[in-house]
Amino acid sequence: MSVFKRVRNTFRLLKSVDMDQLAKINQQIDLSEAMKTLGALDERQLKGLMKMLKTKRKKGQSDLPPIDGDFYNLDLKLTGEQRNLQMEVRNFMEDEIRPLVNDHWNRAKFPMEIIEKFKKLNITGVPYKGYGCPNLPFLMEGVIAQEIARVDVSISTFFGVHSGLAMGSIYLCGSEEQKQEWLPKMQKLEKIGAFGLTEPNVGSGVAGGLETSCKFDGENWILNGQKKWIGNATFADVIVIWARDEDSNQVKGFLVKKENPGFKAEKMEDKMALRIVQNALITLDNCRVPESDRLQNANSFKDTAKVLRMTRAGVAWQAVGCARGAYESALKYTRKREQFGRPIASYQLIQNHLVEMLSNLTAMQTLVFRLSEMQDAGMLSDEHASLAKVFCSMRTRDVVSRAREVLGGNGILLEYDVARFVADAEAIYSYEGTKEINSLIVGRAITGYSAFVS
Ligand SMILES: Cc1cc2nc3c(=O)[nH]c(=O)nc-3n(C[C@H](O)[C@H](O)[C@H](O)COP(=O)(O)OP(=O)(O)OC[C@H]3O[C@@H](n4cnc5c(N)ncnc54)[C@H](O)[C@@H]3O)c2cc1C
C-alpha cells in the first residue's frame, strides 16, 4: 500500500470516529493543527513519518519485569526474620563483595579484609547449638550459601570450609573441651579453620585408602603424609587432619595448628576455578600433635562421613547460588544488549536459553528446599544429600554454559561475571564427592548393591 493510500485511510478512519471519541482525542492533541501539519508534508516527509510510526516503541529498562531467579517464590516459605537475614546477606554481598571479586579472582588472592566485615553478619556456624552459634534451621544455612554463591562461589567455599567442614568436624567429633576451645572463636571468625582429607594419591577413595598415617608414641601423635586441595589452609589457624592409625588401621581426626613443627602448607597455583580460594598442598613431616588435640569422638571413617553428610547439602545449595548468579547476570545482559536493532532478549532463541536456565534453576531450588526440610526434620541420609549434589552440580554446569552462550564473546570476559561462574561450576562438580561417587552412593541405596570397587 502506498504512503498516500495509508494517509488517506487514516483520514477516513478519523472521519468514522464518533463525536465523543473525537472530543477525547482532541483533548490530548489539537486535531485541526495535526491535520494541517500532515497535509503540508511532502512525500519524503510522509514516508519518514510512516516509518517512524511503524517502529515499535523501545521498552525502557524500568518497564521490564524485575530480575529475580526465585521464580516459584520459595522466599515466601521463609519467616519474616529469615527473609530479613537473607536480604541482609544479599545486600552485604552486593555492596561489599561484588565490587572486589573479579579483581581478586584474576590475581588469585583472598581479600583478607572481608573476614572483619563478615563478622558483623553473624552467619557462622548457623545450625549449631551453643558456643555462640545462631542455632537456625539448616534451611537458613542453605539459603545463606545460595546468597553468597550467587555473587561469588569462592567466597562461599571459604565460608563452607570454615563454618561447615572445619567447625562441623569439631562440633560432631570434638570433646566438650575441644568445642569450648575452638567453636566460639571460630564462630566470631577470630580463628579460621580448614579441613584436610584429600591426598595427592587419594581423592574419591579416601574411605579405605588414606595414606597419611598417625602413630601414638606414648606422649604425642606423629603424623606423616600429604594433603592436597585443602581450602583456607595457607592462612587457617586450625586444620582438621584425617589420618590412618598405623596400629588400629582406623581413621582418626586431629586439630593441627599452623605453628605445629612438621606442618607446612604451600599454596596451589594456576587453578582455572575458584581462584580466590587459597587451596594448599600440606606436608606433614613427623608432625607432633598432643592427644588433647586428637578429635576425641572421631574413631573411624564413619565419623568423617557424618561431617561430609552434613555439609554436602550445603554444596548443593552452593551450586544453586552459582546457577542463580549466572542466570540473573545473563537475563540482565540480554535485556540490555541490542543486535539487529532490538534487545537480544526479544529473540525467540535467546528466550529459549533463558527459560531452560530458569527451569533448571527452579528444579534445583525446590529440590534443595526439600533437602533442607528433611535435614531439619532429622531425616537426611547420605543418599539424599548425594542425589542433590549430583543433580545440582550437573544442572548448574548446563545453566552456566547457556549463560555464557547468550553473552556471546563477553561470556568469556571476567568483567561480566558469567565467565567466573562457568569456571567455578567445574570445581563444584568435583569437590565433596564427584558425580560418579555420589551416583554410586545413590545407586547403592536404590538397588541394594554396592558398585564401589574395593
Ligand atoms: C577447588 C577444590 C577444592 C577442594 N577443597 C578441598 C578441601 O578443602 N579439603 C579436602 O579434603 N579436599 C578438597 N578438595 C578435594 C575434592 O574433594 C576431590 O577433588 C574429590 O573428592 C575428587 O578426588 P580427586 O580429585 O582425587 O579425583 P579422583 O578420585 O582421582 O577421581 C578421578 C575420576 O575418577 C572417577 N572415579 C573414581 N573412583 C571411581 C569409581 N569407583 N567408579 C567410577 N568412577 C570413579 C571420579 O569420579 C573422577 O571422575 C577440593 C577439590 C577442589 C577441586
The ligand as an ORCA input file, in Angstrom:
! r2SCAN-3c Opt
* xyz 0 1
  C      38.653    -26.473     44.230
  C      38.702    -27.662     45.106
  C      38.669    -27.504     46.473
  C      38.788    -28.611     47.317
  N      38.818    -28.435     48.672
  C      39.081    -29.484     49.473
  C      39.261    -29.305     50.880
  O      39.147    -28.193     51.401
  N      39.541    -30.389     51.637
  C      39.680    -31.640     51.108
  O      39.942    -32.578     51.864
  N      39.506    -31.841     49.775
  C      39.226    -30.806     48.945
  N      39.071    -30.997     47.582
  C      39.250    -32.338     47.033
  C      37.999    -32.958     46.431
  O      37.138    -33.374     47.432
  C      38.453    -34.061     45.464
  O      38.967    -33.424     44.331
  C      37.354    -35.026     45.100
  O      36.978    -35.810     46.185
  C      37.780    -35.952     43.941
  O      39.013    -36.538     44.158
  P      40.157    -36.447     43.040
  O      40.220    -35.075     42.548
  O      41.398    -37.024     43.616
  O      39.659    -37.344     41.836
  P      39.801    -38.941     41.674
  O      39.316    -39.625     42.889
  O      41.169    -39.280     41.214
  O      38.771    -39.230     40.510
  C      39.068    -39.037     39.130
  C      37.858    -39.507     38.319
  O      37.632    -40.919     38.543
  C      36.296    -41.127     38.959
  N      36.243    -42.290     39.871
  C      36.968    -42.519     40.973
  N      36.599    -43.690     41.538
  C      35.596    -44.208     40.780
  C      34.770    -45.392     40.854
  N      34.891    -46.280     41.847
  N      33.881    -45.575     39.885
  C      33.708    -44.679     38.894
  N      34.444    -43.543     38.778
  C      35.371    -43.306     39.712
  C      35.914    -39.834     39.649
  O      34.509    -39.685     39.736
  C      36.559    -38.813     38.739
  O      35.764    -38.606     37.615
  C      38.908    -29.902     46.748
  C      38.913    -30.050     45.368
  C      38.814    -28.954     44.543
  C      38.843    -29.167     43.053
*
